[in-house]
Amino acid sequence: MASQIARRLIILGAPGSGKGTIANRIVKTYGMPYIVVGDLFRRHIQERSEDSRTIKEHIDKGVLLPDDLVLKSIVDELEKFREQGFLLDGYPRTLNQAEMLHRQMKIDHVIALNVPADEIINRLKDRWVHLPSGRVYNLLWSPPKVPGKDDETGEPLSQREDDKPAIIRHRLNTYDKNTNPIMEFYKKLGVLQEFHGRESDKIWPELKKYLDHVLKEPSAQKVAA
C-alpha cells in the first residue's frame, strides 16, 4: 500500500447535505485529525481559555465572532497538525475568512458537496429532535419507535423552526450567497473539487477515488513552510 502524504483539507456543504456523514467517513478511512470549528469554540468555553469570555458573549448574543479572533483560534489549532494534515469543517464561512486563512496557511484540497436543494428540504423537513438530549430522528429512515416520542425517555419530540421548508430554503439561499465566492476563490487557486449527488452513499465512492489519488501523490502545489 502506498504511503499517505499529509494533506490539509477543507470540506464545504450546505446544512442537510450529508457533510457530517462524509467527513466522518474521510476521518475513519484516512485517519486524519478532524477539526470542527463549533466543537473548537465549545472547548474554549469549557476550558476557560484566554478568549473564552469573548467567544461565549458572542455566541450567547447570537452574533458572529470577529474574523480575527476566529482566525487566531483556528490557526492555533491547525498549527498542531500542520505537518500531519487535517480535515477542517465549519470554516471559512465568508470570502474574507478564506483569504485570511490563505495568508496564514495554504490548503491543499477543498471538497465541496453539491446536493440539490429539493433533496435537502426533503431530508430536513422530516427531522425531529429530542431537545434535552439532542437526539435526532428522521421519519423517513430513522423514525422513533413510538411516533412523536423519544426512544429513551418517552418525552415528546420537536421540530426545529429552521427545519421547516420555507426556512430551510432561506438558509440554503444564505449559504449559497456566502459560499459561492469562497468556492470561486479556491477554484482559482486550483484546489477545489466538487461532488454532485443526492445520496451520501453515491457521492462517497467518487470522493474516495479522488482522495485515494491525491493523498498518495506528491502535491504540485508549493506548501508553505
C-alpha positions as a LaTeX table, in Angstrom:
\begin{tabular}{lrrr}
\hline
Residue & $x$ (\AA) & $y$ (\AA) & $z$ (\AA) \\
\hline
Met1 & 0.00 & 0.00 & 0.00 \\
Ala2 & 1.40 & 3.42 & $-0.96$ \\
Ser3 & 2.26 & 5.73 & 1.88 \\
Gln4 & $-0.17$ & 8.52 & 2.59 \\
Ile5 & 1.06 & 12.09 & 2.27 \\
Ala6 & $-0.16$ & 14.66 & 4.80 \\
Arg7 & $-2.74$ & 16.95 & 3.28 \\
Arg8 & $-4.66$ & 19.93 & 4.61 \\
Leu9 & $-8.31$ & 19.59 & 3.60 \\
Ile10 & $-11.46$ & 21.68 & 3.96 \\
Ile11 & $-14.96$ & 20.28 & 3.48 \\
Leu12 & $-17.85$ & 22.53 & 2.39 \\
Gly13 & $-21.51$ & 21.57 & 2.32 \\
Ala14 & $-24.91$ & 23.14 & 2.96 \\
Pro15 & $-26.97$ & 22.23 & 6.04 \\
Gly16 & $-28.50$ & 18.82 & 5.34 \\
Ser17 & $-26.03$ & 17.95 & 2.56 \\
Gly18 & $-24.62$ & 14.99 & 4.48 \\
Lys19 & $-21.37$ & 16.82 & 5.21 \\
Gly20 & $-21.06$ & 15.27 & 8.68 \\
Thr21 & $-21.57$ & 11.77 & 7.30 \\
Ile22 & $-18.97$ & 12.26 & 4.56 \\
Ala23 & $-16.50$ & 13.97 & 6.91 \\
Asn24 & $-16.68$ & 11.09 & 9.37 \\
Arg25 & $-16.02$ & 8.60 & 6.58 \\
Ile26 & $-12.97$ & 10.59 & 5.47 \\
Val27 & $-11.61$ & 10.71 & 9.01 \\
Lys28 & $-12.24$ & 7.00 & 9.59 \\
Thr29 & $-10.80$ & 5.93 & 6.23 \\
Tyr30 & $-7.69$ & 8.11 & 6.18 \\
Gly31 & $-7.05$ & 8.57 & 9.90 \\
Met32 & $-6.60$ & 12.32 & 9.74 \\
Pro33 & $-7.41$ & 14.76 & 12.55 \\
Tyr34 & $-10.91$ & 16.27 & 12.25 \\
Ile35 & $-11.24$ & 19.89 & 13.34 \\
Val36 & $-14.85$ & 21.05 & 13.69 \\
Val37 & $-14.96$ & 24.77 & 14.40 \\
Gly38 & $-18.11$ & 24.66 & 16.53 \\
Asp39 & $-16.54$ & 21.96 & 18.74 \\
Leu40 & $-13.35$ & 24.01 & 18.99 \\
Phe41 & $-15.24$ & 27.03 & 20.35 \\
Arg42 & $-17.19$ & 24.89 & 22.80 \\
Arg43 & $-13.90$ & 23.51 & 24.07 \\
His44 & $-12.55$ & 27.05 & 24.53 \\
Ile45 & $-15.56$ & 27.84 & 26.71 \\
Gln46 & $-15.30$ & 24.65 & 28.74 \\
Glu47 & $-11.57$ & 25.11 & 29.33 \\
Arg48 & $-12.00$ & 28.83 & 30.10 \\
Ser49 & $-9.25$ & 29.78 & 27.68 \\
Glu50 & $-7.96$ & 33.31 & 27.21 \\
Asp51 & $-10.61$ & 34.06 & 24.57 \\
Ser52 & $-13.46$ & 32.05 & 26.13 \\
Arg53 & $-15.31$ & 35.03 & 27.60 \\
Thr54 & $-15.45$ & 36.88 & 24.26 \\
Ile55 & $-16.45$ & 33.70 & 22.44 \\
Lys56 & $-19.24$ & 32.93 & 24.92 \\
Glu57 & $-20.60$ & 36.50 & 24.87 \\
His58 & $-20.89$ & 36.48 & 21.08 \\
Ile59 & $-22.46$ & 33.00 & 20.96 \\
Asp60 & $-24.96$ & 33.90 & 23.71 \\
Lys61 & $-25.98$ & 37.01 & 21.78 \\
Gly62 & $-26.24$ & 35.07 & 18.53 \\
Val63 & $-23.79$ & 37.37 & 16.73 \\
Leu64 & $-20.81$ & 36.41 & 14.62 \\
Leu65 & $-17.39$ & 36.32 & 16.22 \\
Pro66 & $-14.82$ & 38.83 & 14.91 \\
Asp67 & $-12.89$ & 37.36 & 11.96 \\
Asp68 & $-9.51$ & 37.99 & 13.57 \\
Leu69 & $-10.49$ & 36.12 & 16.75 \\
Val70 & $-11.91$ & 33.19 & 14.77 \\
Leu71 & $-8.76$ & 33.02 & 12.64 \\
Lys72 & $-6.47$ & 33.12 & 15.66 \\
Ser73 & $-8.32$ & 30.27 & 17.38 \\
Ile74 & $-8.40$ & 28.14 & 14.24 \\
Val75 & $-4.80$ & 28.71 & 13.17 \\
Asp76 & $-3.56$ & 27.95 & 16.69 \\
Glu77 & $-5.38$ & 24.61 & 16.44 \\
Leu78 & $-4.33$ & 23.85 & 12.86 \\
Glu79 & $-0.69$ & 24.55 & 13.63 \\
Lys80 & $-0.69$ & 21.43 & 15.82 \\
Phe81 & $-1.42$ & 19.38 & 12.69 \\
Arg82 & 0.46 & 21.41 & 10.05 \\
Glu83 & 2.74 & 18.51 & 9.10 \\
Gln84 & 0.28 & 15.71 & 9.89 \\
Gly85 & $-2.57$ & 17.12 & 7.83 \\
Phe86 & $-6.22$ & 17.60 & 8.82 \\
Leu87 & $-9.83$ & 17.91 & 7.72 \\
Leu88 & $-11.34$ & 21.29 & 8.62 \\
Asp89 & $-15.13$ & 21.61 & 8.90 \\
Gly90 & $-17.10$ & 24.82 & 9.55 \\
Tyr91 & $-14.56$ & 27.33 & 8.28 \\
Pro92 & $-14.23$ & 29.51 & 6.27 \\
Arg93 & $-17.77$ & 30.87 & 6.18 \\
Thr94 & $-17.02$ & 34.04 & 4.20 \\
Leu95 & $-14.65$ & 35.07 & 1.40 \\
Asn96 & $-12.77$ & 37.32 & 3.82 \\
Gln97 & $-12.17$ & 34.37 & 6.15 \\
Ala98 & $-10.92$ & 32.25 & 3.23 \\
Glu99 & $-8.49$ & 34.96 & 2.20 \\
Met100 & $-7.28$ & 35.46 & 5.78 \\
Leu101 & $-6.70$ & 31.72 & 6.25 \\
His102 & $-4.84$ & 31.51 & 2.92 \\
Arg103 & $-2.39$ & 34.17 & 4.09 \\
Gln104 & $-1.68$ & 32.14 & 7.23 \\
Met105 & $-1.67$ & 28.57 & 5.90 \\
Lys106 & $-2.05$ & 27.00 & 2.47 \\
Ile107 & $-4.85$ & 24.46 & 1.99 \\
Asp108 & $-4.17$ & 21.53 & $-0.34$ \\
His109 & $-7.69$ & 20.41 & $-1.24$ \\
Val110 & $-11.20$ & 21.79 & $-0.77$ \\
Ile111 & $-14.05$ & 19.29 & $-1.07$ \\
Ala112 & $-17.46$ & 20.78 & $-1.87$ \\
Leu113 & $-20.64$ & 18.69 & $-1.64$ \\
Asn114 & $-23.31$ & 19.73 & $-4.10$ \\
Val115 & $-26.72$ & 18.28 & $-3.16$ \\
Pro116 & $-29.91$ & 19.64 & $-4.83$ \\
Ala117 & $-31.99$ & 21.97 & $-2.66$ \\
Asp118 & $-35.15$ & 19.88 & $-3.05$ \\
Glu119 & $-33.29$ & 16.83 & $-1.71$ \\
Ile120 & $-32.05$ & 18.77 & 1.33 \\
Ile121 & $-35.54$ & 20.11 & 2.03 \\
Asn122 & $-36.98$ & 16.59 & 1.85 \\
Arg123 & $-34.32$ & 15.36 & 4.29 \\
Leu124 & $-34.71$ & 18.11 & 6.85 \\
Lys125 & $-38.49$ & 18.57 & 6.80 \\
Asp126 & $-38.83$ & 15.06 & 8.27 \\
Arg127 & $-36.23$ & 15.63 & 11.00 \\
Trp128 & $-37.42$ & 15.69 & 14.62 \\
Val129 & $-35.33$ & 16.28 & 17.72 \\
His130 & $-35.43$ & 15.39 & 21.40 \\
Leu131 & $-34.34$ & 18.82 & 22.60 \\
Pro132 & $-32.96$ & 17.91 & 26.08 \\
Ser133 & $-30.53$ & 15.31 & 24.69 \\
Gly134 & $-30.09$ & 16.44 & 21.09 \\
Arg135 & $-31.08$ & 13.00 & 19.74 \\
Val136 & $-32.20$ & 13.33 & 16.13 \\
Tyr137 & $-34.78$ & 11.21 & 14.29 \\
Asn138 & $-35.89$ & 11.22 & 10.69 \\
Leu139 & $-39.37$ & 9.99 & 9.81 \\
Leu140 & $-38.10$ & 8.51 & 6.54 \\
Trp141 & $-35.07$ & 6.44 & 7.58 \\
Ser142 & $-34.64$ & 6.58 & 11.37 \\
Pro143 & $-38.11$ & 7.11 & 12.90 \\
Pro144 & $-38.76$ & 6.87 & 16.65 \\
Lys145 & $-40.21$ & 3.58 & 17.91 \\
Val146 & $-43.31$ & 5.45 & 19.09 \\
Pro147 & $-44.41$ & 8.31 & 16.81 \\
Gly148 & $-43.58$ & 11.69 & 18.31 \\
Lys149 & $-41.73$ & 10.23 & 21.33 \\
Asp150 & $-38.06$ & 9.91 & 22.22 \\
Asp151 & $-36.93$ & 6.25 & 22.27 \\
Glu152 & $-35.07$ & 6.53 & 25.59 \\
Thr153 & $-37.19$ & 8.89 & 27.69 \\
Gly154 & $-40.62$ & 8.77 & 26.05 \\
Glu155 & $-40.63$ & 12.56 & 26.07 \\
Pro156 & $-42.12$ & 14.47 & 23.12 \\
Leu157 & $-40.06$ & 15.29 & 20.06 \\
Ser158 & $-39.95$ & 18.74 & 18.46 \\
Gln159 & $-39.28$ & 20.06 & 15.00 \\
Arg160 & $-36.83$ & 22.92 & 14.94 \\
Glu161 & $-38.14$ & 26.11 & 13.37 \\
Asp162 & $-35.21$ & 26.14 & 10.98 \\
Asp163 & $-36.11$ & 22.65 & 9.71 \\
Lys164 & $-39.37$ & 23.89 & 8.21 \\
Pro165 & $-39.30$ & 24.06 & 4.38 \\
Ala166 & $-39.59$ & 27.85 & 3.95 \\
Ile167 & $-36.82$ & 28.46 & 6.48 \\
Ile168 & $-34.63$ & 25.70 & 5.04 \\
Arg169 & $-34.85$ & 27.34 & 1.62 \\
His170 & $-33.87$ & 30.68 & 3.14 \\
Arg171 & $-30.90$ & 29.04 & 4.91 \\
Leu172 & $-29.80$ & 27.41 & 1.66 \\
Asn173 & $-30.02$ & 30.73 & $-0.21$ \\
Thr174 & $-27.92$ & 32.36 & 2.51 \\
Tyr175 & $-25.42$ & 29.50 & 2.37 \\
Asp176 & $-25.09$ & 29.82 & $-1.42$ \\
Lys177 & $-24.66$ & 33.59 & $-1.20$ \\
Asn178 & $-21.82$ & 33.22 & 1.31 \\
Thr179 & $-20.21$ & 30.09 & $-0.12$ \\
Asn180 & $-20.17$ & 30.76 & $-3.87$ \\
Pro181 & $-17.42$ & 33.41 & $-3.53$ \\
Ile182 & $-15.42$ & 31.01 & $-1.34$ \\
Met183 & $-15.69$ & 28.29 & $-3.96$ \\
Glu184 & $-14.62$ & 30.70 & $-6.70$ \\
Phe185 & $-11.62$ & 31.69 & $-4.58$ \\
Tyr186 & $-10.49$ & 28.08 & $-4.14$ \\
Lys187 & $-11.28$ & 27.27 & $-7.77$ \\
Lys188 & $-8.88$ & 30.00 & $-8.88$ \\
Leu189 & $-6.24$ & 28.52 & $-6.58$ \\
Gly190 & $-6.79$ & 25.14 & $-8.26$ \\
Val191 & $-7.63$ & 23.27 & $-5.06$ \\
Leu192 & $-11.44$ & 22.92 & $-5.33$ \\
Gln193 & $-13.12$ & 19.62 & $-6.18$ \\
Glu194 & $-16.94$ & 19.43 & $-6.34$ \\
Phe195 & $-19.01$ & 16.28 & $-5.85$ \\
His196 & $-22.63$ & 16.16 & $-7.00$ \\
Gly197 & $-25.39$ & 13.77 & $-5.97$ \\
Arg198 & $-28.49$ & 13.12 & $-3.92$ \\
Glu199 & $-27.18$ & 10.41 & $-1.62$ \\
Ser200 & $-24.04$ & 10.26 & 0.53 \\
Asp201 & $-23.64$ & 6.57 & $-0.37$ \\
Lys202 & $-23.39$ & 7.51 & $-4.05$ \\
Ile203 & $-21.17$ & 10.57 & $-3.53$ \\
Trp204 & $-18.74$ & 8.71 & $-1.27$ \\
Pro205 & $-17.25$ & 6.25 & $-3.85$ \\
Glu206 & $-16.33$ & 9.10 & $-6.22$ \\
Leu207 & $-14.94$ & 11.19 & $-3.39$ \\
Lys208 & $-12.92$ & 8.26 & $-2.03$ \\
Lys209 & $-11.49$ & 7.57 & $-5.50$ \\
Tyr210 & $-10.36$ & 11.20 & $-5.66$ \\
Leu211 & $-8.84$ & 11.14 & $-2.16$ \\
Asp212 & $-7.12$ & 7.80 & $-2.77$ \\
His213 & $-5.32$ & 9.55 & $-5.61$ \\
Val214 & $-4.46$ & 12.93 & $-4.09$ \\
Leu215 & $-3.48$ & 11.59 & $-0.67$ \\
Lys216 & $-0.88$ & 9.31 & $-2.23$ \\
Glu217 & 0.57 & 11.61 & $-4.87$ \\
Pro218 & 3.14 & 14.35 & $-4.25$ \\
Ser219 & 1.43 & 17.73 & $-4.32$ \\
Ala220 & 2.08 & 20.01 & $-7.27$ \\
Gln221 & 1.25 & 22.95 & $-5.06$ \\
Lys222 & 4.10 & 24.53 & $-3.16$ \\
Val223 & 3.39 & 24.06 & 0.53 \\
Ala224 & 4.06 & 26.99 & 2.82 \\
Ala225 & 6.71 & 26.40 & 5.44 \\
\hline
\end{tabular}
